[in-house]
């Protein structure tokens, strides 16, 4: 199995042990992750509490970057908070705020990830 992969901020800092165990399990069962290039914080810590637009734009940028990879893969997000923010971004991209979201992140987003 192959997935696009959003590691989030913590996987290289406080969650480094979690990342190592995830990589070990993935290698053991033959799962492959393709990391999203140039990803950024999803805003789960404070972004969404500061501004609704920021709370949507931060994870939407990462979703759009994943879509730009054009790999046709679902996305793996191991952090529960990051996962929640990414699902919010996909939901927002599929709704009435789609055009506003694209203007905020200055790139196209379809919101077609699972």
QUIBEL-V259790 format. One record per backbone hydrogen bond with DSSP energy under -1.0 kcal/mol. CO is the residue of the C=O (numbers start at 0). NH is the residue of the N-H. If there is no record, write none. Layout:
{{CO/NH} {CO/NH}}
This chain:
{{0/31} {2/33} {3/75} {4/35} {8/11} {9/12} {9/14} {12/15} {14/18} {15/19} {16/20} {17/21} {18/22} {19/23} {20/24} {21/25} {22/26} {23/27} {24/28} {25/29} {25/30} {31/2} {33/4} {42/47} {45/49} {46/50} {50/54} {51/55} {52/56} {53/57} {55/59} {56/60} {57/61} {58/62} {59/63} {60/64} {61/65} {62/66} {63/67} {66/69} {73/3} {75/5} {78/82} {79/83} {80/84} {81/85} {82/86} {83/87} {84/88} {85/89} {86/90} {87/91} {88/92} {89/93} {91/94} {94/97} {96/100} {97/101} {98/102} {99/103} {100/104} {101/105} {101/106}}
